[in-house]
Amino acid sequence: MALKTPAEIEQMRPAGRFVAHVLTSLRAYAQVGMTTNDLDAHARGLIEEAGARSVYLGYHPSFGAMPYPGVLCTSVNDHALHGLPSDRVLADGDVLSIDFACDVEGWVADSALTFQLGTTTPEAQRLIDTTERALAAGIAAAQPGARMGDVSAAIGRVGRQAGYGINTDFGGHGVGRTMHEEPHVPNDGRAGSGPRLKPGLVIAIEPWFMAGGSGYVIDDDGWTIRSADGSTAAHAEHTVAITKRGPVVLTARA
């Protein structure tokens, strides 16, 4: 668990601001009839303009059948996480999650949001709103001196009360010089358990819920995670620094 100094947390702010800017731009840019490759190309242009570096492109952990081919994860409807950009055309009513992480001046920030394209439905909006509320609850629980289980329990409580599927195999993580650092941040857990949250810890808190059960399947590409029952999924994420005064969201969007 690598702790950052206050000065290093300040150095992470440009990465957080840039990641927030790109997600805000993508939210405004995305339209019915576009492909997820179109969104990826838009993000690539913003990265090049800023002189930043994608931490997704070419990333190849052991579970991936290939190096990651894009700068975004674009997960649609029953895709929960790690959806590959493709020639898939976005349709009216699609629920789209965009996950984006980038390196700016040697520091990484990571964030995600979910929204519905075109015609919205109460069911999808409830799922999206619940995921955002769980993220807010997890952030509020990330106080110095609290435990990781307090963050996990706060997220899980919101999801369970709404009746959504929660899976803890994939969750949040430490972030800093690289995209994935210790510790793991599960999306459900027991309050009062786990390591203490110390000032200087920077974590990506990222609830993802499924409208149905908690099971998932992974496509042959080794990346795309889908709900096992075909139900819609949603994902929200912020990079959060634990400070003496409380949690600070580095990827806050205007």
N, C-alpha and C positions, 0 to 999 in steps of 0.2 A: 504494500500500500504506500505509494510514493506521495509524500506531502509536498505541497508547493509553498513557497514563501509568499507573503503579501505582494512583493514585487513581481514574482512570477505569475501570480493570478492577474495582476494588472497587464502583464505581457500577453495573457491569453485573451484579453478583451477584443483586440482586433479580429481574431479568428471567430469569436462568438458573434460579433457584429456582422461579419461577412456572411457567415452561415445563415443568420437571421435574414439578411438582405436577400440572399439567393432564394430562400423559401418564400419570402414575401413576393418576390418577383415571379416565381413559378406559380404561386396561387393566383396571381392576376393574369398570367399568360395562358394558363391551361384552359382549353376550350374543347367542347364536344367536336369530334371530327379529327382532332390531332392524334398523333401516335405518341406512345411513351418515349420513342426515340426522338421525337420533336422536342419534348421537354428536356431530355438529356443533352441535346445539342444546344438548347438555350442556356443550360447551366454551364456547359463547357465554355461557351462564349464569355460568360461572366467570370469564370475562373481565369481564363486567359487574360481578360481585360485587367483583372486585379493583380496578376502575377502570383496567384496562389497555386496550390498543388492539391490535386485530388488524392485522397487516401483510399478511395474505393477502386479506382482504375488500376487493374493489374493485381489487385489483392488476391492472394491464393492460399487460404488456409486449407487444412487437410480435408475438410468436408466438401469443398467446392470441386465440381467435376472439371472446372476450367478457371483460369484467372478471371476475376470479375471484369465484365466488358464495358461497364458504364461508370459515370460519375454520380449517378443517383440510384437509389432503390425505389422502384415504382411498382407498388403493390395494388392490384385492382380487385375489388369485391371480395372473393373468398381467399385471395392472396393476403396473407397476414404480414409477412416480412420478406425482405431480400428479393422482391420481384425484379427480374431483369428488364431493362429497357428493351423495347422490341418494336416491330411494325404493327402491333395491336392498336386498332383504332378505338379511341375512347368514345363511349356511347352515352346518350342521355341517361342520367340517373346513376352512372357508375360512381362507386365509392373509391376514391384514389388516395392512397397513402404515399407520401414522398419523404424519404429518409435521406439526409445529406450530411456528410462530414467533410471537412477540408482542413488543410494545413496552411496557416498564414504565419510566416516568419518563424517557423519551427514549432508552432503550437497548434494543437488540433481542437476543434469544437465539433459537436455532433448534435443534430436536432431533427425532429420529424413532425409532420402534421398530416391530418386526414380531412378531406372535404368531399362533398358530392358535386358532381358536374351536372349542369342543366337542371332538370326537374328534381326537386328534393322530396324526400319522404320522411314522415315522422319517425319511422323505425330506424332508418339510417342516421338521422340527426341525433336521436337519443343515444345511439351507440357512440357516435363521435363526441357528443357533449359529455357522456359519462367517462370516456377515456381521458378527455381534457381535465375533468374534475378529479380523476384519480391522479393525474400528473400533478395538479395543484396540491392535492392532499399529501402526496409523497414529498414534494418540495417543502411544504409547511412543516413536515415531520423531520426534515433534515437539519436539525438543530445541533450545534456543538454540544457534545456530551451525551447526546442521544445514541441509540444503537441502530445498526443497519436494519434489524428486525422491525423497528418502529416505522421506518420508511416503507418496508415491504408490507407490513400489516395495514398501513394507511391506504396504500394502493389497492390491496386485495379487498379491503372492507368495502370500498366504493364499487368495485366490480361485482362482488358477491351480492351486495344489496340490490344491484340492478339485474341480477340473474344471468350474468354473462360468463362465458367460459374463460378461465384463466390458466395459463401454463407457465411454469417457472423455469423450463429448460433454457429459454432465451429471455434475457432481461437486460437491465442496465449494467453499467461497468465503469470502472475508472477511466479517465481520459486525461491526456496531457501532451507529452512529446509524441505519443503514438495514440492510435484510435482506441485500442483495447488494452487497458491496464487493470490491475487488481484494484478494488474488489469487485466481485459479482454483486449485482443489485437485483434480487428476485422480486417478482411482482406480486408475491403473497408471502406471508411469513408470520412469525410470532413476535409481538411487541416485547421489547426488553431483551431480545436475543441478538446474537451476532456482535461484531466488533464495534467499538466506540467510534463515533464520528468526531474526528479531530479537525480543528482549524487547519486549513491547507489541503484538505482532501477535496479533489474535484471529481465529480461523478456525472455520468449521463444517466438520468432517471427516465425510463421509457416503458410505461404501461402499454400493453397491447391486449385487447379483448376480442373475443369471438362471440357473435350473437347466439351461437349454439353451444356445443360442448367444448371441453378443454383439449380434445385431441387434435393432432395435426399430422400432415403428411408432407414429405419433401419431394419435389419433382426430380426427374432424372438429371437435371442440370446441377444438382447438389446444392442449389441456392434457394429456389423459390419455396417458401413455406406456405402451405394452404391449410385452412380449417378442414379437419377430416370429414365433417358432415356437410361441407359446401356452404356453410353459413358465412355471412359477411364479417369482415374483421376491420378493426381500426387500431391506429398506433399514434402515440404522441410522445414527444421526447424533448428534453432540454438538457443542456450542460450546466451544472450547478456547482458553485464553489461553496464549501463550508468555511465560514469566517467566524471570528469571535463574536460578531454581532448577529450572526444568523446566516441562512442560505442566500446566495446571490446568484441570480440567473444570468449567465453570460450570453445566452442565445435568445434573449427576450426580443420579440418582434413588436414593431411599432403598431 
